[in-house]
Amino acid sequence: MSATTFVPVILAGGSGTRFWPRSRRSRAKQVLALEGERTMIQQTADRLRQLAANHDVWVITNDLLAGTIGGQLPELEAVKILSEPVARNTAPACALAAFLVERTNPEAVLGIFPSDHVVGNNERFAEVLRAGIELAAKGETMVVLGVPPTRPETGYGYIELGEVVQAGSVPVRKVKRFTEKPEKALAVKFIEAGNYAWNSGMFLWSARTLANAIRRHQPEMVEPLTKIAAAFGTKEFDAVFAAEYGKCKSISVDYAVLEPVSRTADGAKIVCVPADFAWNDLGSWAALHEHKLSVGAEGTDSLQNAVEAQQMLILNSRGNYIYAPGKVVALIGVDNLVVVETEDALLVTTRENSQRVGEVVKKLGADGHTHLT
């Protein structure tokens, strides 16, 4: 029996508005070095290199970021860095990869990976992925990676876990259902129940399994995706991609595939493996602050301040995140602030309100200040 080919698909089309003003449309979160010296997408590619050859990696992004990503990841094949003509959420992007790979290697296992997550334990990441790849290579199994929850977070989707179907160092559990971003009271119940995981947005399935699920549950996508895949590698590809991709519904892969499958007899084919490798999606400035404290990054202190600056002076201040490179920063009697300075913008908010930064970007765009977005 030949070895299974693992094909990572890195999703890198997001605009990264929650990290404004450092992130902009042309330098979104995934191409920034928010944590460490390597950018987020470089770190994603680095850890996948443990499991896949460079020529098997695909990146799906947009025109504003494709050039930057190609420069940051020169080891990848340029033809496999695809720029969506229009943003259509994660389902069309994942499905396109499945239709493309299915043409030449339908048994290959696709791994879906957001480009902007942090993983603290790369060895455990590889161990979990190897187990998941082996599962996904069997029949029509769909594998989701579930993060052990640490708090009743309302910004994540939840996976209700059923019985253990395979024990060992990487336990495998059945998936009973998915719940998208619950209210706080329900999230508290999930944590108390003890059989829920956060949906990491990382999935494993064979190219054929995902393509067939799209055919079954999202049939209106089939014709445009088939045309695009057939044109790949020809001089007509760009024109066909531009003409057909927008015909796909804008929908997440969770809603398009996993949730409808979970409500049918095929739901038994969805299993969960633990994303217990110190995962963080860095979804806001507050999350970055939390992460820097957890790893004891340079510029953190015992009063839970995290400051990136040339020099800092802190008096009676606690729980602040400050980004002002090259500046002397003095904090006096302030708590739980987020302050981010760039060449042309200054953000001042609280950690509690840092999830609302996207509202600023929308308002700037609506007011005609697109150069700041």
N, C-alpha and C positions, 0 to 999 in steps of 0.2 A: 504494500500500500504506500503510495507516494505521500510525502510530507504535506501538511496543509500550508497553503500560502496565506500569510496574514497581510491584509491590506489596510493600513490605517488611513482614515479620512479625517483630516483636520478642518474643522469648521471655523473660518476666520473672517466672516462677513460682517460681524457686528460693528456698530459705530462707537461703542464704548463711552456713551454720554455720561455715565455715572462717575467717570474720572476726569470730568472737566474741572479746571481748565488745562490740565496736562494733556488730556486726550482730545483730539479733534477728528473730524471725518477722515483726514488724510494721515493721522497718526493715532489710531484708536488704541485702546488698552492692550490689545494683543501684540503690538509692535513696540510697546514701551517696556523698559526695564524697571518695573515697579518693585520687584523683589529679587535682589541679587544683581549681577552684572549682565546676565543674559536676558533678552527680552522674553515675554511670556510665551510667544510662539516658538522661539528658539529652545526654551526649556521643554516645551511639549514635544518637539521633534527629538531633542536629546534623549528623553526617557523612552520614546518609542523606538529609538535606534537599537535598544536592547533586544527587540523582538522582530523587527522588520528591516528589510533592505531599503536603502534610499529610493531605489527605482520603483518600489511598490507603494510609496507614500503619495497621497493626493491631498491637495489643499483647495478648498472652495472659499473664495473671498470676493472682493469687488474691485472695480477699476481703480479706486482711490488708493487701495492698499497693495495691489498685486505687485507693483514694482518694488515697493519697500520689502515685502515678504520675500520676493525673489532674491533681493540683495542680502537679506538676513539668512536665507536658507539656500545658498548657491549649490549645495550638494544635491538638491532635489531636481527632478526633471522639469524644466520650464513648462513643457506641454501639459504637465499634470497640476499646474497651478491655474485653476480655472476662475475666471471673473464672472460672477453672475451679472447678466444684463440688467436685472432688477431684483431687489430683495424679495424673497419669498419664504422666509422663515426656514426651519430646519428640515421639514419633510421633503420638499423638492430637492434640496441639496443632497440629502442622504440617498434619496431615490435615484437621483442622477448618477451618483457614484455606483450604485447597485446595477443600474442598466448598462453603464459603461463596462464595468468589470465582468458582468455576466456574459457578455459577448465572447470573451476569450477564456474566462476561468470561473464558471458559475459556482464551483465548490469553494472558491476562495472565501475566507472569513473576513468580513469587513468589520473594522473597529471604528466607531464614531467618537471623536474626541473634540470637545471645545478647545479653542486655542489659548485660553486665558485663565486656566486653573493652576493652582499650586499643589504639588505633591511633595510631602516631606520625606517619604521613605521610598526611594526608587526601587530598592530590592524587593520590597513587599508588593509594590505596583507590578513589577514584572512577574512575580509569583502568581498574583491574582489573575493577571491577564493571560498567562499561559494556561491556567485552569479554565478560564472562560473561553478561550479559543478552542480548547479541546471539546468543551461542551457544544459550542456553536457549530463545530464541524460535524456534529452528529444530527442527521435528519434535519428537521425544521426548528430546532431549538433557538429561542431568542434569549439572550443574556443581558440583563441590566445590572449595572454596578450601583449598589445601594450604600450610601454613607451612613454609618452609625450616628444617630442624631445626638447632639449634646445639649440642646435647648429647644423649646417650642417655637422654632423659627417659622414665620409666616411667609417668607419670601421664596421657599422651596416647595417643589412637589414632593409628595410622600408616597411610599410604596408599602402596602400592607403585605406582610410576609406570612406565608403559610408554613407547612411542615418542612422539616429538613429532609431532603431527598438524597443528600450525599454529605457525609461528615468528613472530617480531616482538617488539614491546615487551612484549606479554603472551603468552608462549608457552603453548600448550595441549598437554597430554599425555594419553594414554590412561591409564585407571586399571585396574590388573591385579587388585588385591585390597585388602581392608581388614584390619588386625590391631588388635584392641583391647588397649590397655595391656599391652605385652609385659613379660616379665621383663628384668632389666638386661642379661644376656648377649645376649639377642635384640635388644634395643634398640641395643647396641653394634654388632652385625652390620649392622643397618639403616643406622646412620650410616656405617659403613665402606663399605657397598655404594654409597652415593651416589645411589640412585634412590628415596628415600623422603621423604615429607613428613608433618608432623604434620597431623592432621585438626582443622581450626579450628572445626568445628561450624557453619560458614556454607555454605549451599547455595543453588543457583538452579535453578528448573525452572518450567515453565508450570503453571498451576492444573490443567489437564486431565492433564498428564503425571503429576503427583503423585497426583491423585485416582485415575487409572487404575492406578497402581502399588499403591495401597492396595487397590483392588478385586481385583487379581490376587494380591497376596501377604499381605494381612491382611483377608480377606473378612468376618471376624466384626465388624469395625469399621464396615462399610458401612451397615448398617441404622441404628444409633444416630446416626452422623454425618449421614446423609441426613435423618433426622427433625429433628435440631438445626438443620441448614442451612435446611430448609423453614420452620421456625418463626421464623427470624431476622427481626426487624422487626415481629413481632406481639406482642400482650400475653401470649401463651402461652410466649414464648421462655424466660424464666427457669425456668419449671416443666419444660419439655421438656429444657432443658440439664441441670438437676439430676437428672432422671429417667434420662436416656440416657447421659450422658458417662461415668459410672462403669462402664458395660458394656464400654468399650474396654479392651483389654489395656494394662497399664503396660509400655511398651517404648520404647527410643530409636528415633529415625528411622533411625539407622545400621543397627541390627539388623532393624528392620521393613521397610525399603525397600532401602537401598543394598547391604547384603550379599547378600540374596537375588537382587537384580537382577544383581549382579556375577557370580553363579554361573550365569547363564543366557545365552542368545544375545544378550539385550538389554544385557549388560554392556558391549558396545562403545559403547553410548550414554552411558556415564559418562566424563566428562573432568575434568581438574584444571587449574585456573589458579592461579598463585602468589599466596599471601597475603604478599607481600614488602613489606609496608607498615609495618614495625616493630610487629608484633602481639604482645600479651601478654594472657593470660587472667586475670592476677592471681589465681591459684588458691590463694594462701596468703599469710600474712604474709611468709614468706621471698621469695615472688615479688614482693610489693610493695616489699620492701627492695631487691631486685635492680633493679627498674624505676626506683626513685628514684635509685639510684646511676647507672644508665645515662643518665638525662636530666639529671644534675647538679642535682637538686631542692634547694631551700632546706633547710638542716639536714643536708646530707651533707658528708663530709670525706674527706681523702685516706687515712684509715685504714678506709674503708668503713663508717663509722657513718652512720646515717640517724635523725635525732632530730627529732620534732615536739614542741616545748615552748616555754615562754616564754623560757627561758635554759638553756644547757647548759655543763657543765664536764666535759671528758673527759681522763682521765689514764690512759695506758697501757692503752687499751681499743680493741678492733678488731672490726669486722663486726657491730655491734649495730643492732637496730631498736627504737626507743623511741617510744611515743605517749603523751604526758602533757601535753596542752594546758593552758596556764596555770600550769604548775609549773616550778620550777627543777630540772633533772636533772643529777646528778653521777654519772659513770661512773668507777670506779676499779678497774683490773685485771681487767676482765671481757671476754670475747670471745663473739661469735656468739649473743647473747641476743635474745629477743623479749620486750618488756615493753609491755603495753597497759593503760592505766588508763581506766576510765569512772567515772561517778558511783557505780555500785553494784557494780562488779566490777574485779578486777585479774588479768590473765593474765601469768604468767611461764613462759617455755619457752625452748627453743633454736630456732635457725633450722631445724636438722635435724628437729626434732619438730613444727614448726608445722603440718604437714599433719594432725596428730592432734587438732587443736582440736575437730573435730566430735565426737570421743569425749566430750569434756567436756559438750557440749550434750546428747548422748544421756543421759549419767549424771545431769545436772541434771533432765532431764525425768522419768527413771525414778524419781528420788528425790522427786518432787513439787514441785520448784522451777521450775515452768513460767514464773513471772514473770521468771526470768532467761534464758529461752530465746527 
